[in-house]
C-alpha cells in the first residue's frame, strides 16, 4: 500500500537521522576517552580504532529504542503540522490502522536491536577484553610514552624514557624495580638507551639496556651497590598470557540463562529490554506526537523525553534490585512493561476518543457558541 510505504519511509528516515546524530555525539566522547588512555600509555595507539569499532554495536543497541521513539514522534508530528494527518483521519485512518502499518518496521528494528544486544554486543565485549589482554601480554616497551612515568611489568616496576627514536627503542631510559620475593632490595637502573631484544633460540623477550648503571638500595633506601654496564638484559614476561577479569557484559546470553544468579538475570533482562521497548515506544509515540499546526513538530518532544527518562530510571532501579536478588530473576522488568503498556493503552484511548466524530462535533459546537 502506498500509504504504508510512505509512513514507514518517514519513520525509518527520521530514525536513521536521529540514530546517526546520537551515535556521533556518544562516540565522540568515547573516542576522546580512548585517546586519553592512549596518551597515558594504558593502551597503544593502534588499539584506539579497534576499540571504537567494537564499541559501535554496543552503542547502537543502546541508542536504537530511543532513536526509533524520537523518529516516530518527529515523523507523525510533521504529519500533524502539515495537516496530512487530518486528511488521513478524514478517510478513516485510525490508531489501530497506524499501528498495523508501522508493525513491520517496528518488528524489523526490534529484531535488529535484539540481535545486537543478545548476540553481537557480548561478542564485541569479549573481543575487546581479548585485545586488551593481548596487548597487555605483549612487550610493554612499545606502549611506553616518552616523558611520562609509567607502571611496568604489572606494577612491579616504574619506567621513564626521555625520548623515543622508534617504537622499540627509547633514549635516556630509567627503570626502578620494586622489591619482590626473589630480590628484596629496590634496584634502580639508568641507561643511555633501551630497546627490544628477542632471542629466537629460547623464544623469549628481553629488554636490552645500553651504557648505564645499576643502583641497589638496602632496607634503609641507601645505595649499597653500584654496577656499571655496557649491555644489560632484563627478561620480559611477554610470553605470559594475561587474562583480565571479564565483566558480565561479555558473557553470552545462553550462559547467563544457564547461570541463573542475580547478576546474570539482571544482564539478560537488560539485553531483552531493547527489543521489547521498541513496540512499547511505538504505541506511545502515536498519541504523544499529536500537535496543533501552530505548535510545531517539536512541541511534544519534552514530554516524550520525560517519559523515556522515567522508563530508563525504572529499568536501572529494577536492574539493581535483580542484581541484589531483592526480586526474583524470572520477574525481571515485567512490571515496568505492564505499567508502560497501561500508559500507552490509556493514551491511545484518549487520543482515539478525541478524534471521534462525536468529539469533533462537540468541539465545533463549542467554537460556534463562542
C-alpha positions as CSV (number, residue, x, y, z in Angstrom):
1,X,0.0,0.0,0.0
2,X,1.3,3.5,-0.9
3,X,0.3,5.0,2.4
4,X,2.0,2.2,4.4
5,X,5.3,2.6,2.4
6,X,5.1,6.4,2.9
7,X,4.7,6.2,6.7
8,X,7.4,3.5,7.1
9,X,9.8,5.5,4.9
10,X,9.2,8.7,7.0
11,X,9.7,6.8,10.3
12,X,12.8,5.0,9.0
13,X,14.3,8.2,7.6
14,X,13.8,10.0,10.9
15,X,15.0,7.1,13.0
16,X,18.2,6.8,10.9
17,X,18.9,10.5,11.1
18,X,18.5,10.6,14.8
19,X,20.5,7.5,15.4
20,X,23.3,9.0,13.3
21,X,23.3,12.2,15.4
22,X,23.2,10.4,18.7
23,X,25.8,7.9,17.6
24,X,28.2,10.7,16.6
25,X,27.7,12.5,19.9
26,X,28.2,9.5,22.2
27,X,31.0,8.0,20.0
28,X,33.0,11.3,20.0
29,X,33.0,11.1,23.8
30,X,34.2,7.5,23.7
31,X,37.0,8.4,21.2
32,X,38.2,11.2,23.5
33,X,38.4,8.7,26.3
34,X,40.3,6.2,24.3
35,X,42.7,8.8,23.0
36,X,43.3,9.9,26.6
37,X,44.1,6.3,27.6
38,X,46.5,6.0,24.7
39,X,48.2,9.2,25.7
40,X,48.6,7.9,29.2
41,X,50.0,4.7,27.9
42,X,47.2,2.5,29.2
43,X,46.5,1.3,25.6
44,X,48.5,1.5,22.4
45,X,47.7,3.9,19.6
46,X,46.7,1.0,17.3
47,X,44.1,-0.1,19.7
48,X,42.1,3.1,19.6
49,X,40.2,2.4,16.4
50,X,39.8,-1.3,17.2
51,X,38.1,-0.3,20.4
52,X,36.0,2.2,18.6
53,X,34.8,-0.4,16.1
54,X,34.0,-2.9,18.8
55,X,32.1,-0.3,20.8
56,X,29.9,0.7,17.9
57,X,27.4,-2.2,18.1
58,X,27.2,-1.8,21.8
59,X,26.3,1.8,21.4
60,X,23.9,1.2,18.6
61,X,22.0,-1.4,20.6
62,X,21.6,1.1,23.5
63,X,20.5,4.0,21.3
64,X,18.2,2.1,18.9
65,X,15.0,2.3,21.0
66,X,15.4,6.0,21.7
67,X,16.1,6.8,18.1
68,X,13.0,4.8,17.0
69,X,10.9,6.6,19.6
70,X,12.1,10.0,18.6
71,X,11.8,9.1,14.9
72,X,8.2,8.1,15.3
73,X,7.5,11.3,17.2
74,X,9.1,13.5,14.5
75,X,7.5,11.7,11.6
76,X,4.0,11.8,13.0
77,X,4.4,15.4,14.4
78,X,5.3,16.6,10.9
79,X,2.2,14.9,9.5
80,X,0.1,16.9,12.1
81,X,1.9,20.2,11.3
82,X,1.4,19.7,7.6
83,X,-2.2,18.7,8.1
84,X,-1.6,15.4,6.4
85,X,-2.9,13.6,9.5
86,X,-6.1,15.4,9.2
87,X,-6.5,14.2,5.7
88,X,-5.8,10.6,6.8
89,X,-8.3,10.9,9.6
90,X,-10.9,12.1,7.1
91,X,-10.5,8.9,5.0
92,X,-10.9,6.7,8.1
93,X,-7.2,6.1,9.2
94,X,-7.5,5.2,12.9
95,X,-4.9,4.5,15.6
96,X,-5.3,0.8,15.0
97,X,-4.6,1.2,11.3
98,X,-1.5,3.3,12.1
99,X,-0.2,0.6,14.4
100,X,-0.9,-2.1,11.7
101,X,1.1,-0.1,9.1
102,X,4.0,0.6,11.5
103,X,4.2,-3.0,12.8
104,X,6.6,-4.3,10.1
105,X,9.2,-1.6,10.6
106,X,8.9,-1.9,14.4
107,X,9.3,-5.6,14.2
108,X,12.4,-5.1,11.9
109,X,14.0,-2.7,14.4
110,X,13.1,-4.9,17.3
111,X,14.8,-7.9,15.7
112,X,17.9,-5.9,14.8
113,X,18.1,-4.5,18.3
114,X,17.6,-7.9,19.9
115,X,20.3,-9.4,17.6
116,X,22.7,-6.6,18.6
117,X,22.1,-6.8,22.4
118,X,21.7,-10.6,22.7
119,X,24.4,-11.7,20.4
120,X,26.6,-9.1,18.8
121,X,27.3,-6.9,21.9
122,X,28.6,-9.8,24.1
123,X,30.9,-10.9,21.3
124,X,32.2,-7.3,20.9
125,X,32.8,-7.0,24.6
126,X,34.7,-10.3,24.6
127,X,36.8,-9.3,21.7
128,X,37.6,-6.0,23.5
129,X,38.8,-7.9,26.5
130,X,40.9,-10.2,24.3
131,X,42.5,-7.3,22.6
132,X,43.4,-5.7,25.9
133,X,44.8,-8.9,27.2
134,X,46.8,-9.5,24.0
135,X,48.4,-6.0,24.2
136,X,49.0,-6.5,28.0
137,X,50.8,-9.7,27.2
138,X,53.0,-8.2,24.6
139,X,56.2,-6.3,25.1
140,X,55.3,-3.3,27.3
141,X,58.2,-1.2,25.9
142,X,56.1,-0.5,22.7
143,X,53.4,1.1,24.8
144,X,55.6,3.5,26.8
145,X,55.1,7.2,26.3
146,X,58.3,9.3,26.4
147,X,58.3,12.0,29.1
148,X,55.9,10.1,31.4
149,X,56.5,7.8,34.4
150,X,54.5,4.6,33.9
151,X,53.9,1.3,35.6
152,X,55.8,-1.6,34.1
153,X,55.6,-5.4,34.4
154,X,52.2,-5.4,36.0
155,X,53.1,-2.9,38.8
156,X,56.5,-4.5,39.6
157,X,58.4,-1.5,38.3
158,X,58.3,2.1,37.1
159,X,59.9,3.3,33.9
160,X,60.7,6.6,32.4
161,X,62.1,7.5,29.0
162,X,63.1,10.9,27.8
163,X,62.8,10.3,24.1
164,X,61.8,7.7,21.5
165,X,63.7,7.0,18.3
166,X,61.3,4.3,17.2
167,X,58.6,2.2,18.9
168,X,61.1,-0.3,20.2
169,X,64.0,2.0,21.1
170,X,64.0,4.6,23.9
171,X,66.6,7.2,24.9
172,X,67.7,8.1,28.4
173,X,65.9,5.2,30.0
174,X,65.2,4.8,33.7
175,X,63.8,1.7,35.4
176,X,63.0,1.2,39.1
177,X,62.3,-2.4,40.1
178,X,60.3,-2.8,43.3
179,X,61.2,-5.4,46.0
180,X,60.0,-8.9,45.3
181,X,60.3,-12.4,46.6
182,X,63.4,-13.1,44.5
183,X,65.0,-9.7,45.2
184,X,64.1,-8.0,48.5
185,X,66.1,-4.8,47.6
186,X,65.0,-1.9,45.4
187,X,67.0,-1.7,42.2
188,X,67.3,1.4,40.0
189,X,68.7,1.1,36.5
190,X,69.6,4.0,34.3
191,X,70.8,3.7,30.7
192,X,71.6,5.8,27.7
193,X,69.1,3.8,25.6
194,X,66.8,0.8,25.8
195,X,65.5,-1.4,23.0
196,X,63.7,-4.7,22.5
197,X,65.7,-7.8,22.1
198,X,64.2,-11.1,21.0
199,X,66.1,-14.4,21.4
200,X,64.7,-16.8,18.8
201,X,66.6,-19.8,20.2
202,X,64.7,-19.7,23.5
203,X,61.6,-17.7,22.3
204,X,62.0,-15.1,25.0
205,X,61.7,-11.3,25.0
206,X,64.4,-9.2,26.7
207,X,64.9,-5.5,27.4
208,X,68.4,-4.6,26.3
209,X,69.8,-1.6,28.2
210,X,73.0,0.1,26.8
211,X,75.6,2.1,28.7
212,X,74.3,2.6,32.2
213,X,74.4,1.9,35.9
214,X,72.6,-0.4,38.3
215,X,72.0,1.0,41.8
216,X,70.9,-1.4,44.5
217,X,69.2,0.1,47.7
218,X,69.1,-1.6,51.1
219,X,66.3,-1.6,53.6
220,X,67.1,2.0,54.6
221,X,66.9,3.1,51.0
222,X,70.7,3.7,50.9
223,X,72.8,2.8,47.9
224,X,74.6,-0.4,48.8
225,X,76.0,-1.4,45.4
226,X,76.7,0.3,42.1
227,X,77.4,-1.6,38.9
228,X,78.3,-0.1,35.6
229,X,77.4,-2.0,32.4
230,X,77.7,-1.6,28.6
231,X,74.8,-4.0,28.0
232,X,72.2,-5.2,30.4
233,X,69.5,-7.7,29.6
234,X,66.2,-7.8,31.6
235,X,63.8,-10.6,30.8
236,X,60.3,-9.5,29.9
237,X,57.4,-11.9,30.5
238,X,55.9,-11.2,27.1
239,X,55.1,-14.9,26.6
240,X,52.9,-14.9,29.7
241,X,49.2,-14.8,28.9
242,X,47.3,-12.2,30.8
243,X,43.6,-12.8,31.2
244,X,41.7,-10.0,32.7
245,X,38.6,-10.4,34.8
246,X,35.6,-10.4,32.4
247,X,32.6,-8.2,33.1
248,X,29.3,-9.9,32.8
249,X,28.5,-7.9,29.7
250,X,31.0,-10.1,27.8
251,X,29.1,-13.3,28.8
252,X,26.9,-14.9,26.1
253,X,23.1,-14.9,26.6
254,X,22.8,-18.7,26.9
255,X,25.5,-18.7,29.6
256,X,23.6,-16.0,31.5
257,X,20.4,-18.1,31.3
258,X,22.3,-21.2,32.5
259,X,24.0,-19.4,35.4
260,X,20.8,-18.0,36.8
261,X,22.2,-15.8,39.6
262,X,21.0,-12.3,40.3
263,X,23.7,-10.6,38.2
264,X,23.1,-12.9,35.2
265,X,19.3,-12.3,35.3
266,X,19.8,-8.6,35.5
267,X,22.1,-8.6,32.5
268,X,19.8,-10.9,30.5
269,X,16.7,-8.7,31.2
270,X,18.8,-5.6,30.3
271,X,19.5,-7.1,26.9
272,X,15.9,-8.2,26.4
273,X,14.7,-4.6,27.2
274,X,15.9,-3.3,23.8
275,X,13.6,-5.4,21.5
276,X,10.7,-5.2,24.0
277,X,11.0,-1.4,24.3
278,X,10.6,-0.9,20.5
279,X,6.8,-1.8,20.2
280,X,6.1,-0.1,23.5
281,X,7.6,3.2,22.3
282,X,5.7,2.8,19.0
283,X,2.4,2.6,20.9
284,X,3.4,5.7,23.0
285,X,4.6,7.7,20.0
286,X,1.3,7.7,18.2
287,X,-0.7,9.6,20.9
288,X,2.3,11.7,22.1
289,X,3.0,13.0,18.6
290,X,-0.3,14.8,18.2
291,X,0.3,18.6,17.9
292,X,-1.6,21.5,16.6
293,X,-0.4,23.0,13.3
294,X,0.8,26.2,15.0
295,X,2.7,24.4,17.8
296,X,5.4,22.9,15.6
297,X,6.6,19.4,15.3
298,X,8.9,19.6,18.3
299,X,6.1,20.6,20.7
300,X,5.7,17.2,22.3
301,X,9.4,16.3,22.4
302,X,10.0,17.3,26.0
303,X,7.0,15.3,27.4
304,X,8.1,12.3,25.4
305,X,11.7,12.6,26.6
306,X,10.4,12.8,30.2
307,X,8.5,9.5,29.6
308,X,11.7,7.9,28.2
309,X,13.8,9.1,31.1
310,X,11.3,7.8,33.6
311,X,11.3,4.4,31.8
312,X,15.1,4.2,31.9
313,X,15.2,5.1,35.6
314,X,12.8,2.3,36.4
315,X,14.9,-0.1,34.3
316,X,18.0,0.9,36.3
317,X,16.3,0.6,39.6
318,X,14.9,-2.9,38.7
319,X,18.3,-4.0,37.4
320,X,20.0,-3.2,40.7
321,X,17.2,-5.0,42.5
322,X,17.7,-8.0,40.3
323,X,21.5,-7.9,41.0
324,X,20.9,-7.9,44.7
325,X,18.3,-10.6,44.3
326,X,15.6,-8.4,46.0
327,X,13.2,-9.5,43.3
328,X,13.0,-12.9,41.6
329,X,15.1,-13.3,38.4
330,X,12.2,-14.6,36.3
331,X,10.1,-11.5,37.0
332,X,12.7,-9.1,35.6
333,X,11.3,-5.9,34.1
334,X,7.8,-7.3,33.5
335,X,6.1,-4.8,36.0
336,X,7.7,-1.9,34.1
337,X,6.4,-3.3,30.8
338,X,2.9,-3.6,32.3
339,X,2.9,0.0,33.5
340,X,4.2,1.2,30.2
341,X,1.5,-0.9,28.3
342,X,-1.3,0.5,30.5
343,X,0.0,4.1,29.9
344,X,0.2,3.5,26.1
345,X,-3.3,2.0,26.1
346,X,-4.7,4.9,28.1
347,X,-3.1,7.5,25.8
348,X,-4.3,5.7,22.7
349,X,-7.8,5.5,24.1
350,X,-7.9,9.2,24.9
351,X,-6.3,10.0,21.5
352,X,-8.9,7.9,19.6
353,X,-11.7,9.4,21.6
354,X,-10.7,12.9,20.9
355,X,-10.6,12.1,17.2
356,X,-14.1,10.5,17.1
357,X,-16.8,12.2,15.1
358,X,-18.8,12.9,18.2
359,X,-15.9,14.7,19.9
360,X,-15.1,16.7,16.8
361,X,-18.8,17.8,16.5
362,X,-18.8,18.8,20.2
363,X,-15.7,20.8,19.7
364,X,-17.2,22.5,16.6
365,X,-20.4,23.4,18.6
366,X,-18.3,24.9,21.4
367,X,-16.4,27.0,18.9
368,X,-19.6,28.1,17.2
369,X,-21.2,29.1,20.6
370,X,-18.2,31.3,21.4
